Amino acid sequence: MSTSPVVQHDPPPIVACTISRDVQIFDLLIEDMESALGDSWGDLSFEDAAAFLAQPEARALQFVTIAMDSQDEDNLDRVSEIIAAAKAARIKVILIAEDLSPGALHKLLREGGDEFVPYPLPENELARAIERVLTIDDSVQSSGGNAKFKATGDKSGVVIPVHGLAGGTGATMLAVNLAWELANIDPKDPPKVCLIDLDFQFGTASTYLDLPRRESVLEMLTDTAAMDAESFMQALLTYGDKLHVLTSPTDMIPLDMISPADITRVIEMARVNFDYVVIDMPSTMVEWSQTVLEAAHVYFAMIELEMRSAQNTLRLKRALQSEDLPFEKIRFILNRAPGFTDLNGKSRVKRLAESLGISIEVLMPDGGKVVMQSADHGTPLAEGNAKNPLRKEIMKLAKSVHEVNMAAAADAKA
């Protein structure tokens, strides 16, 4: 008979749970949960989930995955209760859906779902969704839990689109860095700034700030009639606890899939909740481009000292003026402008403006390789290259915009 003690191994802590009508229906989910978490997860039925999530021991959970198919559409109220219980316990919610209607999915995302993954699960997509929700959670905790402020609806924000009139002119670079500079322009009373990426196909604002893209963005954009302030704020991500960002959707979608009415609602929702709304525009003109132009207080057009920009500027000018649209709102910004001592280059800039019949109001210097390096690292220029001449010029532009806005606000009060 052995007298050696029996070694008892404590089971691994449960950090996540699947919640479904019957998890055996979702065999791929079981495999992916085991792959991602080993034995550190459990399973709950719809009947038991809400009660368990209200218990103190549920607070150890980092996230839950709620798996549904078309048979669960009649049970959405119970699923909503489970989501509410999870959010009350500060637990992230990943929705796994097979053949669920867009309306039902949108309702659940609006009520607190953090991520959506279709079933059957694409390869590695659950692992990526888990990483995204936990990354978002970490960013909130690291900023003291205040990364997202509550929508107030009492603002009258300045709308500033940025449009590149040729590929590679630096429109996204300007939009991202201008938004960040505006968010930091007044340390004592920082403005609330929202950056919106409307380039639904090749938008890279999220890359410039190292933010994940979320399925909930497309859900919100395709049902803006049901959008409220809460669902809009939930679709935003936060960079540095100061800048709120609506990224482009995860997947490439047609630019005309979103209607002018949708764009109007999104801009208005941002405008009434933020002091500044910076919009990164696609280079292509679409039906709702007019919507953005008419909503804009000032519309920045990025060009360079080359033939593509000149030709496209003429095309844009003719198109807007032929339709009686407000071309005068456009302010032209020359990127990679000649240096201070380059007299020949300055002469070329003057001739370009005269030949196009425009005024080039801002000259942005070439920021060099560090601009691309900052983008690759997912940080604004101010964070890693504060003394860069391009960053200094963008900071000046932000200061000018803010001063004009403050003066206008003071006049309105007088």
C-alpha positions in Angstrom: 0.0 0.0 0.0 1.5 3.4 -1.0 1.8 6.0 1.6 2.7 8.8 -0.8 0.3 11.7 -0.8 -2.1 12.1 -3.7 -1.2 15.2 -5.8 -4.3 17.1 -6.7 -4.1 19.6 -9.6 -6.4 22.6 -9.4 -8.5 22.9 -12.6 -7.6 25.9 -14.8 -9.7 29.0 -14.1 -12.7 29.5 -16.4 -12.2 32.7 -18.3 -14.9 32.3 -21.0 -18.2 30.6 -21.6 -20.2 29.5 -24.6 -23.9 30.2 -24.4 -26.4 28.5 -26.8 -29.5 26.4 -27.1 -27.2 23.4 -27.5 -23.5 23.8 -28.0 -23.2 20.4 -29.7 -24.9 22.0 -32.7 -21.9 24.3 -33.1 -19.1 21.7 -33.2 -16.7 24.1 -34.9 -17.2 26.5 -32.0 -16.2 23.8 -29.6 -13.0 23.1 -31.6 -12.1 26.8 -31.8 -12.7 27.4 -28.1 -10.5 24.5 -27.2 -7.8 25.7 -29.6 -7.9 29.2 -28.1 -8.4 28.4 -24.4 -7.7 24.8 -23.8 -9.8 23.8 -20.8 -10.3 27.3 -19.5 -13.9 27.7 -20.7 -17.3 26.4 -19.8 -20.7 26.1 -21.4 -24.1 27.5 -20.4 -27.6 27.0 -21.8 -29.8 30.0 -22.5 -31.9 29.0 -19.5 -29.0 29.1 -17.1 -26.9 32.0 -18.5 -28.6 35.1 -17.2 -28.8 33.7 -13.6 -25.1 32.6 -13.7 -23.9 36.0 -15.0 -25.5 37.7 -12.1 -23.5 35.7 -9.6 -20.2 37.1 -8.2 -18.1 34.2 -9.6 -19.1 35.3 -13.1 -16.9 38.4 -12.8 -13.9 36.2 -13.5 -15.1 35.7 -17.0 -13.3 37.8 -19.7 -15.9 37.1 -22.4 -18.8 34.9 -23.5 -19.7 33.7 -27.0 -23.4 33.5 -27.7 -24.1 31.1 -30.5 -27.4 31.3 -32.4 -29.1 30.0 -35.6 -32.4 30.8 -37.3 -34.4 28.8 -34.7 -33.3 31.2 -32.0 -34.9 34.3 -33.7 -38.1 33.7 -31.6 -35.9 33.8 -28.5 -34.2 37.2 -29.0 -35.7 38.7 -25.8 -33.9 36.0 -23.7 -30.6 36.6 -25.6 -31.0 40.3 -25.0 -31.3 39.6 -21.2 -28.1 37.5 -21.4 -26.3 40.3 -23.1 -27.5 42.9 -20.6 -26.4 40.6 -17.7 -23.0 40.2 -19.3 -22.5 43.9 -19.9 -23.6 44.6 -16.3 -20.8 42.3 -15.2 -18.3 44.0 -17.6 -18.0 40.8 -19.7 -17.3 41.1 -23.4 -19.9 39.5 -25.8 -19.0 37.8 -29.1 -22.0 36.8 -31.2 -21.8 33.7 -33.3 -24.7 33.6 -35.8 -25.8 31.2 -38.5 -28.7 32.2 -40.8 -29.7 35.0 -38.5 -31.6 37.9 -40.1 -29.7 41.2 -40.4 -32.3 42.9 -38.4 -32.0 40.5 -35.5 -28.2 40.7 -35.6 -28.2 44.5 -35.6 -30.6 44.5 -32.6 -28.2 42.3 -30.6 -25.1 44.3 -31.6 -26.9 47.5 -30.6 -27.8 46.1 -27.3 -24.2 45.4 -26.4 -22.6 42.7 -28.6 -18.9 43.6 -29.0 -18.1 41.4 -32.0 -19.9 39.3 -34.6 -18.5 36.1 -36.3 -20.5 34.2 -38.8 -21.0 30.4 -38.5 -19.5 28.2 -39.9 -16.5 29.9 -38.4 -13.9 31.2 -40.9 -10.5 29.9 -40.1 -8.9 31.7 -37.1 -11.7 34.2 -37.1 -12.8 33.4 -33.5 -9.2 33.8 -32.2 -9.0 37.2 -33.9 -12.4 38.2 -32.5 -11.2 37.2 -29.0 -8.0 39.2 -29.5 -10.0 42.3 -30.6 -12.4 42.3 -27.7 -9.7 41.7 -25.1 -7.5 44.5 -26.8 -10.4 46.9 -26.5 -10.9 45.9 -22.9 -7.2 46.5 -22.1 -7.3 49.9 -23.7 -10.2 50.9 -21.6 -8.6 49.7 -18.4 -5.3 51.3 -19.1 -7.0 54.7 -19.5 -8.8 54.4 -16.2 -12.0 53.1 -17.7 -13.0 56.4 -19.3 -12.0 55.6 -22.9 -15.6 56.3 -24.1 -17.6 59.2 -22.9 -21.3 59.2 -22.9 -23.1 60.8 -25.8 -24.6 64.2 -24.9 -26.2 65.3 -28.1 -25.6 68.9 -27.2 -22.7 69.7 -29.4 -22.5 71.5 -32.8 -19.4 70.1 -34.2 -17.2 71.4 -37.0 -17.2 68.9 -40.0 -13.8 68.7 -41.8 -13.6 66.2 -44.6 -10.1 65.5 -46.1 -10.0 64.3 -49.8 -7.0 63.2 -51.8 -7.3 64.3 -55.4 -4.8 61.7 -56.6 -3.4 58.5 -55.1 -0.7 58.9 -52.5 -1.2 62.6 -51.8 -1.4 62.0 -48.1 -5.1 62.5 -47.3 -5.4 59.8 -44.7 -2.1 60.9 -43.1 -3.5 64.4 -42.8 -6.9 63.3 -41.6 -5.5 61.1 -38.8 -2.8 63.5 -37.7 -5.2 66.6 -37.9 -7.7 64.7 -35.7 -5.1 63.8 -33.2 -3.7 67.4 -33.0 -7.2 68.8 -32.5 -7.9 66.3 -29.7 -4.7 67.6 -28.0 -5.0 71.2 -28.9 -6.1 72.4 -25.4 -4.8 70.3 -22.5 -7.0 72.1 -20.0 -10.2 71.8 -22.0 -9.6 69.2 -24.8 -12.2 69.2 -27.6 -14.0 65.9 -28.3 -12.9 64.7 -31.7 -14.3 62.0 -33.9 -12.4 60.6 -37.0 -14.6 58.9 -39.5 -13.2 56.7 -42.3 -15.6 56.8 -45.2 -13.3 54.9 -47.6 -15.3 51.7 -47.4 -13.0 49.8 -49.7 -9.4 50.8 -49.0 -9.7 52.9 -45.9 -6.6 52.7 -43.7 -7.3 55.1 -40.8 -7.4 52.1 -38.5 -4.0 51.0 -39.7 -2.5 54.5 -39.1 -3.7 54.1 -35.4 -3.2 50.4 -35.0 -6.9 49.8 -34.3 -8.9 46.7 -35.1 -11.8 46.8 -37.5 -15.2 45.7 -36.2 -18.1 43.9 -37.8 -20.5 46.2 -35.9 -19.4 49.2 -38.2 -21.1 47.6 -41.2 -24.1 46.6 -39.2 -24.6 50.2 -38.1 -24.0 51.7 -41.5 -26.5 49.5 -43.2 -29.3 50.3 -40.7 -28.7 53.9 -39.8 -32.5 54.4 -39.5 -32.3 52.3 -36.3 -29.1 54.0 -35.1 -29.2 55.9 -31.8 -26.4 57.6 -29.9 -25.6 54.5 -27.9 -25.2 52.2 -30.9 -23.1 54.9 -32.6 -20.8 55.2 -29.7 -20.5 51.5 -29.4 -19.3 51.3 -33.0 -16.4 53.7 -32.2 -12.9 52.8 -31.0 -10.7 55.0 -29.0 -7.1 55.9 -29.5 -5.1 57.2 -26.6 -8.2 57.9 -24.5 -8.7 61.1 -26.6 -9.6 60.4 -30.2 -12.8 58.4 -31.1 -12.6 56.6 -34.5 -15.2 55.0 -36.7 -13.0 52.7 -38.8 -13.9 51.5 -42.3 -15.7 48.1 -42.3 -13.8 44.8 -42.0 -14.7 43.7 -45.5 -14.6 45.7 -48.8 -18.1 46.9 -49.7 -19.4 48.9 -52.7 -19.2 52.7 -52.1 -22.8 53.1 -53.2 -24.0 50.4 -50.8 -24.4 53.2 -48.3 -27.0 55.9 -49.2 -26.8 59.7 -48.9 -29.4 59.4 -46.1 -27.2 57.0 -44.2 -24.2 59.3 -44.5 -26.3 62.3 -43.4 -27.4 60.4 -40.2 -23.9 59.3 -39.4 -22.4 62.8 -39.8 -25.3 64.4 -37.8 -24.9 61.9 -35.0 -21.2 62.6 -34.8 -21.7 66.4 -35.1 -24.0 66.6 -32.2 -21.8 64.6 -29.9 -18.3 65.9 -30.8 -16.6 69.3 -31.2 -14.8 68.2 -34.4 -15.7 65.6 -36.9 -12.7 64.8 -39.3 -13.7 62.6 -42.3 -11.3 60.6 -44.4 -12.9 60.6 -47.8 -12.4 58.1 -50.7 -10.7 59.5 -53.7 -13.7 58.4 -55.9 -16.7 60.8 -56.1 -20.0 58.9 -55.3 -23.6 59.9 -54.8 -23.1 60.8 -51.2 -20.0 62.9 -51.8 -22.3 65.9 -52.3 -23.9 65.1 -48.9 -20.5 65.4 -47.2 -19.5 68.5 -49.1 -22.8 70.3 -48.1 -22.4 69.2 -44.4 -18.7 70.4 -44.3 -17.7 73.6 -42.7 -14.4 73.4 -44.5 -13.3 70.8 -47.1 -9.6 70.1 -47.4 -8.4 68.8 -50.8 -4.9 67.3 -50.9 -2.8 67.8 -54.0 0.8 67.6 -55.1 2.9 69.5 -57.5 2.3 67.2 -60.5 0.1 66.7 -63.5 -2.3 64.1 -61.9 -3.4 66.5 -59.2 -3.7 69.4 -61.6 -6.0 67.5 -64.0 -8.1 66.1 -61.2 -8.5 69.5 -59.6 -9.8 70.9 -62.9 -12.2 67.9 -63.2 -13.5 68.5 -59.7 -13.9 72.2 -60.2 -15.9 71.7 -63.4 -18.1 69.0 -61.9 -19.0 71.1 -58.8 -19.5 74.3 -60.6 -21.7 72.7 -63.2 -24.0 71.4 -60.5 -24.0 74.6 -58.5 -22.3 72.9 -55.6 -20.3 74.9 -53.0 -16.8 74.8 -54.5 -15.8 77.7 -52.3 -15.8 75.4 -49.3 -12.7 73.6 -50.6 -9.3 74.6 -49.3 -6.4 73.2 -51.2 -3.4 71.8 -49.4 -0.2 71.1 -51.2 1.7 68.1 -49.8 5.4 67.6 -50.2 5.7 71.3 -51.1 9.0 72.9 -52.1 11.3 74.0 -49.3 11.7 77.6 -48.1 14.8 78.2 -50.1 13.5 76.5 -53.3 12.6 79.6 -55.3 12.1 77.7 -58.5 9.7 75.3 -56.7 7.8 78.3 -55.2 7.4 79.7 -58.7 5.9 76.4 -59.9 3.4 76.4 -57.1 2.3 80.0 -58.0 1.9 79.0 -61.7 -0.1 75.9 -60.7 -2.5 77.9 -58.6 -2.9 80.5 -61.3 -3.5 78.0 -64.1 -6.1 76.2 -62.1 -7.8 79.3 -60.8 -7.5 78.2 -57.2 -5.8 79.4 -54.1 -3.3 77.0 -52.4 -3.6 78.0 -48.8 -1.5 75.5 -47.0 2.0 74.2 -48.0 2.9 70.9 -46.2 6.6 70.0 -46.3 7.9 66.5 -47.1 8.0 64.7 -43.8 10.4 62.0 -45.1 10.5 58.3 -44.3 9.4 58.8 -40.7 5.8 59.5 -42.0 5.5 56.0 -43.4 7.3 54.6 -40.4 4.8 56.2 -38.0 1.9 54.8 -40.1 3.4 51.3 -40.0 3.8 51.6 -36.3 0.2 52.8 -35.9 1.1 56.1 -34.1 0.4 59.7 -35.0 3.5 61.8 -35.9 3.1 63.8 -32.6 3.7 60.6 -30.7 7.0 59.4 -32.3 8.3 62.3 -34.4 7.1 65.5 -32.7 9.8 67.7 -34.2 9.1 66.5 -37.7 8.5 69.6 -40.0 5.3 68.0 -41.4 4.0 67.4 -37.9 4.6 71.0 -36.9 2.7 72.3 -40.0 -0.3 70.0 -39.2 -0.2 71.3 -35.6 -0.3 74.9 -37.0 -3.3 74.0 -39.2 -5.1 72.4 -36.2 -4.4 75.5 -34.1 -5.8 77.7 -36.8 -8.9 75.7 -37.2 -9.5 75.7 -33.4 -8.9 79.4 -33.1 -11.4 80.2 -35.9 -13.9 77.9 -34.3 -13.5 79.4 -30.8 -13.8 82.9 -32.3 -17.0 82.0 -34.1 -18.4 80.4 -30.9 -17.6 83.6 -29.0 -19.3 85.7 -31.6 -22.4 83.5 -31.5 -22.7 84.0 -27.7 -22.2 87.8 -27.9 
